[in-house]
C-alpha cells in the first residue's frame, strides 16, 4: 500500500471505527493513556472459555487520528485472527508501526502503539484474574489486590488503570502511563537487539 492509500486507510478507520464500543461480557476492561497527546484508549477483551485465546476485542477512546485509527485497526485484526494470548503478547511495537505505516507512525510511536500496549495489559489482566480465581480468590479480593498494586505505584511515575485516563486527559506528564512507557522502552530494546 502506498503512502497516500495508507493515510486514507487510517483516516477511514478514524472516521468509521470498527469494533468501537463497550463489550458487555468482557473478561477485562483496561484503560491506557498518553499524557503527551491526551489520547485515551480503553480496550475490552473477551477470552474463549478454557482457552488462552481472544474471542472478541472492542475499544472506546478519544484522541488523535493516529491513536484512534490504530485502535480500530488492531481491534479489527484481533477479531478476525482470534489470536492466542501469546500471539497478542508477542506482537511487537515494531510490527504495529509497520502495520500502520512506519513512514507515517514512527514520528508518533506513543500514539501509534497505545492501543497495542493497552491490549497487552488487558490480556495480562485476563491471565492474572484466571490464576487468582484458580487459587481461590473472589472477584472482590481480586479488585482489592488490584487497588493495592495501584496504590503502591503512586508517586513512581506509573499510571495504572483509571489513573491512565485521568493523567492523559489532564495532560499530566509527571505521571507516565505504563502503556506509554512500555512501547517506547520496548521499541528501544528491539532496535538495540537488531543493531547487534
Beta strands, then each sheet from edge to edge (+ up, - down):
strand 1: 28-34
strand 2: 39-47
strand 3: 54-62
strand 4: 158-159
strand 5: 176-177
sheet 1: 1+ 2- 3+
sheet 2: 4+ 5+
end
